[in-house]
Amino acid sequence: MDNRAIFEEQLLKEADTVREKIEEIKLLGNINLLENAHKLIIYSINGQEEDVIVFGKKEGIAWAEHKLTLKFKIEWVQAIRKTLLHFIEEYDKLNDKPYNNDLFTLLKQINVLIDKFFKGFFLSYSGYKDALLESQTKLVENLSVPIIPISTSISILPLIGAMDDLRISTIEEKVLLAIKEKRIQTLIIDLSGISSLNFEEIQQFMKMMDGIRMMGCQIIITGIRPEVVKNVVTTGLSFGREMEVRATLEKALKDYLKNDTVLEESSIPTT
């Protein structure tokens, strides 16, 4: 058995948990743990600091992309460190060399570079995960504010689920931007999917309505549930005379799509 095979056997004994997952990890992420272990060893022994850092970052992204657990990576790299140091010390004994400064320097270098590998790995792993979380958060925000255009000037904003300060702020930001970019003249806000609004939420919702009106956009509220109406009345607040209210979204669509069609037809020049 050659030295490489002996090293791999000892390494797999040290990383007993990872041993059972080697083929699975290779299949999931096309990551060859044994080959990568040898690469890290060569870089560390040769003092290739830049290569170690780049390799660590590359590995971090690969593990994050394929959703591989950090537990296995930590156990694996620590097993590599322990096995490598053990082999160097045993080799030194076989050659009847005393524990000298050169060996101490090499062991220190290996430990430092493996630590740098870990640092590069974790920075890229966490960076990838943070970027993914941010993109998913933005996606959720966009999905939570589904502004649906139904004509050149009319759009619908159907609101569903629980409302809180953060969500209302997000809705306000997205809606005001959409009004400007899409030149929305009439926004139908359907509240049939909102079961309740407390005093603070109603206040913030009213402020959002003020902002929409200041953008020159007409507001039609539809589908208000009795529970929400009761809370609005109890707080002494009002949707205001500037807003129109319809019992259902269907009723609002019939009224405003008909008016919108008439306006579009009247704007067509006659010959």
C-alpha positions as CSV (number, residue, x, y, z in Angstrom):
1,M,0.0,0.0,0.0
2,D,1.5,3.4,-1.0
3,N,1.7,6.4,1.2
4,R,-1.3,8.1,-0.4
5,A,-3.5,5.1,0.2
6,I,-2.2,4.8,3.8
7,F,-2.9,8.5,4.4
8,E,-6.4,8.2,3.0
9,E,-7.2,5.2,5.1
10,Q,-6.1,7.0,8.3
11,L,-7.9,10.1,7.3
12,L,-11.2,8.2,6.8
13,K,-10.7,6.6,10.2
14,E,-10.4,10.1,11.8
15,A,-13.5,11.4,9.9
16,D,-15.8,8.4,10.6
17,T,-19.0,10.4,10.1
18,V,-17.9,12.0,6.8
19,R,-16.7,8.6,5.5
20,E,-20.2,7.4,5.1
21,K,-21.1,10.6,3.2
22,I,-18.2,10.8,0.7
23,E,-20.1,9.3,-2.2
24,E,-23.3,11.2,-1.4
25,I,-21.4,14.5,-1.3
26,K,-19.6,13.7,-4.6
27,L,-23.0,12.9,-6.2
28,L,-24.7,16.0,-4.8
29,G,-22.1,18.6,-5.5
30,N,-19.5,16.9,-7.7
31,I,-17.1,17.4,-4.8
32,N,-14.3,14.9,-4.4
33,L,-13.3,15.1,-0.7
34,L,-10.2,12.9,-1.0
35,E,-8.8,14.8,-4.0
36,N,-9.5,18.1,-2.3
37,A,-7.8,16.9,0.9
38,H,-4.6,16.2,-1.1
39,K,-4.8,19.6,-2.7
40,L,-5.1,21.3,0.7
41,I,-2.2,19.3,2.0
42,I,0.1,20.2,-0.9
43,Y,-0.8,23.9,-0.7
44,S,-0.2,23.9,3.1
45,I,3.1,22.0,3.0
46,N,4.4,24.2,0.1
47,G,3.3,27.4,1.9
48,Q,1.0,28.4,-0.9
49,E,-1.0,30.9,1.1
50,E,-2.9,32.6,-1.8
51,D,-3.8,29.2,-3.3
52,V,-5.1,28.1,0.1
53,I,-7.3,31.2,0.5
54,V,-8.7,31.0,-3.0
55,F,-9.3,27.2,-2.6
56,G,-11.2,27.9,0.7
57,K,-13.4,30.5,-0.9
58,K,-14.2,28.2,-3.8
59,E,-15.0,25.3,-1.5
60,G,-17.3,27.6,0.6
61,I,-19.3,28.6,-2.4
62,A,-19.6,25.0,-3.6
63,W,-20.8,23.8,-0.2
64,A,-23.3,26.7,0.1
65,E,-24.6,26.2,-3.4
66,H,-25.3,22.5,-2.8
67,K,-26.6,23.0,0.7
68,L,-24.1,20.8,2.3
69,T,-23.8,20.8,6.1
70,L,-21.0,22.7,7.8
71,K,-20.7,20.0,10.4
72,F,-19.2,17.6,7.9
73,K,-16.8,20.2,6.5
74,I,-15.5,21.1,9.9
75,E,-15.0,17.4,10.9
76,W,-13.3,16.7,7.5
77,V,-10.8,19.5,7.6
78,Q,-10.0,18.9,11.3
79,A,-9.4,15.2,10.4
80,I,-7.1,16.4,7.5
81,R,-5.1,18.6,9.9
82,K,-4.8,15.9,12.6
83,T,-3.8,13.1,10.1
84,L,-1.3,15.3,8.3
85,L,0.4,16.4,11.5
86,H,0.5,12.8,12.7
87,F,2.1,11.6,9.5
88,I,4.8,14.4,9.6
89,E,5.7,13.6,13.1
90,E,5.9,9.8,12.4
91,Y,8.0,10.5,9.3
92,D,10.3,12.5,11.4
93,K,10.7,9.7,13.9
94,L,11.4,7.1,11.2
95,N,14.3,9.3,10.0
96,D,15.8,9.5,13.4
97,K,15.6,13.2,13.4
98,P,15.2,15.1,16.6
99,Y,12.2,17.5,17.0
100,N,13.9,20.6,15.4
101,N,13.1,24.1,14.5
102,D,12.4,23.2,10.8
103,L,9.7,20.7,11.8
104,F,8.2,23.1,14.3
105,T,8.1,25.8,11.6
106,L,6.5,23.4,9.1
107,L,3.8,22.3,11.6
108,K,3.1,26.0,12.5
109,Q,2.8,26.8,8.8
110,I,0.4,24.0,8.2
111,N,-1.8,25.0,11.1
112,V,-1.8,28.7,10.0
113,L,-2.7,27.9,6.4
114,I,-5.4,25.4,7.3
115,D,-6.9,28.2,9.6
116,K,-6.7,30.5,6.6
117,F,-8.5,27.9,4.5
118,F,-11.2,27.8,7.1
119,K,-11.5,31.6,7.1
120,G,-11.8,31.8,3.4
121,F,-14.3,28.9,3.4
122,F,-16.6,30.4,6.0
123,L,-16.4,33.9,4.6
124,S,-17.5,32.8,1.1
125,Y,-20.0,30.3,2.6
126,S,-21.7,32.9,4.8
127,G,-21.5,35.5,2.0
128,Y,-23.2,33.2,-0.4
129,K,-25.9,32.4,2.1
130,D,-26.4,36.1,3.0
131,A,-26.8,37.0,-0.7
132,L,-29.2,34.2,-1.2
133,L,-31.3,35.2,1.9
134,E,-31.3,38.8,0.6
135,S,-32.5,37.8,-2.8
136,Q,-35.2,35.5,-1.3
137,T,-36.3,38.4,1.0
138,K,-36.7,40.7,-2.0
139,L,-38.6,38.0,-3.8
140,V,-41.0,37.6,-0.9
141,E,-41.4,41.4,-0.6
142,N,-42.2,41.6,-4.3
143,L,-44.7,38.7,-4.0
144,S,-46.3,40.3,-1.0
145,V,-47.0,43.4,-3.1
146,P,-48.6,41.9,-6.3
147,I,-49.5,45.0,-8.3
148,I,-51.5,43.7,-11.2
149,P,-52.2,46.0,-14.2
150,I,-55.6,45.5,-15.8
151,S,-55.5,48.4,-18.2
152,T,-53.2,51.2,-19.1
153,S,-54.3,53.3,-16.2
154,I,-55.8,50.9,-13.6
155,S,-54.1,48.4,-11.4
156,I,-55.1,46.1,-8.6
157,L,-53.3,45.5,-5.3
158,P,-54.8,42.4,-3.6
159,L,-53.6,42.1,0.0
160,I,-53.6,38.8,1.7
161,G,-52.5,37.6,5.2
162,A,-51.3,39.4,8.3
163,M,-50.3,43.0,8.2
164,D,-47.6,44.6,10.4
165,D,-45.5,47.8,10.4
166,L,-42.8,46.3,8.3
167,R,-45.1,44.9,5.7
168,I,-47.1,48.1,5.3
169,S,-43.9,50.0,4.9
170,T,-42.8,47.6,2.2
171,I,-46.1,47.9,0.5
172,E,-46.0,51.7,0.6
173,E,-42.5,51.8,-0.9
174,K,-43.4,49.4,-3.7
175,V,-46.7,51.0,-4.5
176,L,-45.5,54.5,-4.7
177,L,-42.6,53.4,-7.0
178,A,-45.1,51.5,-9.2
179,I,-47.4,54.5,-9.5
180,K,-44.6,56.6,-10.7
181,E,-43.0,54.0,-13.1
182,K,-46.3,52.6,-14.5
183,R,-48.2,55.9,-14.4
184,I,-51.1,54.3,-12.5
185,Q,-54.1,56.6,-12.3
186,T,-56.4,54.3,-10.4
187,L,-55.4,51.7,-7.8
188,I,-57.9,49.2,-6.6
189,I,-56.9,47.9,-3.2
190,D,-58.7,44.7,-2.3
191,L,-58.7,43.9,1.4
192,S,-60.8,40.8,1.3
193,G,-57.8,38.7,2.3
194,I,-57.1,40.9,5.4
195,S,-58.9,39.6,8.5
196,S,-57.8,42.2,11.0
197,L,-56.0,45.5,11.4
198,N,-55.1,47.0,14.8
199,F,-55.0,50.7,15.7
200,E,-51.4,51.2,14.8
201,E,-51.7,49.3,11.5
202,I,-54.8,51.3,10.5
203,Q,-53.0,54.5,11.2
204,Q,-50.0,53.4,9.1
205,F,-52.4,52.2,6.4
206,M,-54.1,55.6,6.3
207,K,-50.7,57.3,5.9
208,M,-50.0,55.1,3.0
209,M,-53.3,56.1,1.4
210,D,-52.3,59.8,1.8
211,G,-49.1,59.1,0.0
212,I,-50.9,57.4,-2.9
213,R,-53.3,60.4,-3.2
214,M,-50.4,62.8,-3.2
215,M,-49.0,60.9,-6.2
216,G,-52.2,61.9,-8.0
217,C,-53.6,58.3,-8.0
218,Q,-57.3,57.6,-7.2
219,I,-57.9,54.8,-4.6
220,I,-60.8,52.3,-4.6
221,I,-61.0,50.1,-1.6
222,T,-62.8,46.8,-2.0
223,G,-63.7,43.7,0.1
224,I,-63.4,45.2,3.6
225,R,-64.4,42.6,6.1
226,P,-66.8,43.5,9.0
227,E,-64.0,43.0,11.6
228,V,-61.8,45.5,9.9
229,V,-64.7,48.0,9.5
230,K,-65.5,47.6,13.2
231,N,-61.8,48.4,14.2
232,V,-61.8,51.4,11.9
233,V,-65.0,52.8,13.4
234,T,-63.8,52.1,16.9
235,T,-60.6,54.0,16.4
236,G,-62.5,57.0,15.1
237,L,-60.5,57.0,11.9
238,S,-61.9,57.2,8.4
239,F,-60.9,56.2,4.9
240,G,-61.8,59.7,3.9
241,R,-64.1,61.1,1.2
242,E,-61.3,61.1,-1.3
243,M,-61.4,57.3,-1.5
244,E,-64.2,55.2,-3.0
245,V,-65.3,52.0,-1.5
246,R,-66.9,49.0,-3.3
247,A,-68.3,45.9,-1.6
248,T,-66.4,43.5,-3.9
249,L,-63.5,43.6,-6.3
250,E,-65.8,42.3,-9.0
251,K,-68.1,45.3,-8.6
252,A,-65.1,47.7,-8.8
253,L,-63.8,46.1,-11.9
254,K,-67.1,46.3,-13.7
255,D,-67.5,50.0,-12.9
256,Y,-64.0,51.1,-13.6
257,L,-63.1,49.0,-16.5
258,K,-66.3,50.2,-18.2
259,N,-65.4,53.8,-17.5
260,D,-61.8,53.2,-18.6
261,T,-63.0,51.7,-21.9
262,V,-65.3,54.7,-22.5
263,L,-62.5,57.1,-21.9
264,E,-60.1,55.3,-24.2
265,E,-62.7,55.2,-27.0
266,S,-63.5,58.9,-26.6
267,S,-59.8,59.7,-26.9
268,I,-59.6,58.0,-30.3
269,P,-59.6,60.6,-33.0
270,T,-62.3,60.4,-35.6
271,T,-61.6,60.7,-39.4
